[in-house]
Amino acid sequence: MKIRGILAVGALAALAGTASADVILTWGFTELNGTYNSITTEFTAKAENNGNLQTTGDVSRLVATTGTALFQDGFVSGADSSDYQMNINVFNKVGNTAQGAGSVVITDANGDTIYADITGDWISPGFGIVYFNGLLSNVVVTDNSSDGTFDGPGGGSFSSDFSAYSNLNGALVQLFTRTGVGFFNTSFSNVTTLVSANVVPTPGSLALVGVAGLLAARRRSR
């Protein structure tokens, strides 16, 4: 199931509108296990397969040769190495906003990985709803298995060779809803979390940085 675009909130819409022609890689996952540790102030979203959460998603290459790697419901419990792991710290919290920094790793069925550093802002409009709007940097696709492809545990694949594109960056948005804990006031776990991301090469990445600056300026002016 294609789930890219499920988080079409304002920030991602602005980013996509600026650099959509440059997007070469995109991914989306639902029912990730969202966990927050109030002592370490780290939020984690990872692939899960339990009674409440069965993570599913897809990763797509949008340039020749195009293809989609499918991650079926509960894929993390399969016999292969496929996984999704994202860690983002929560700091400089002021009211219902905070900053965040961390990284994400997506692992395919054969151990190949997509890695990216993440920086951005946590925002809550209340009612337990929390968004993370961030930028991706240092995006790297690593062909650990030397098979030349990024393979979905649920089928589908694409070439893992992105050597024709330099300085891969992008945008990522994330959403979860957890009432009764305030804005990262207490620890929680097993919270269903959605994520969507686009990756672009230079010079498209410069457009992403420009839009991020505008968004930050709007926050400071409020």
Buried (B, 14 or more C-beta within 10 A) or exposed (E): EEBBEBBEBEBBEBBBEBBEEBBBBBBBBBBBBBBBEEEEBBBBBBBBBEEEBBBBBBBBBBBEEEBBBBBBBBBBEBEBBBBBBBBBBBEEBEEBBBBBBBBBBBBBBBBBBBBBBBBBBBBBEEEBBBBBBBBBBEBEBBBEBEBEBBBBBBEBBBBBBBEEBEBBBBBBBBBBBBEEBEBBEEEBEBBBBBBBBBBBBEEBBBBBEEBBEEBEEEEEEE
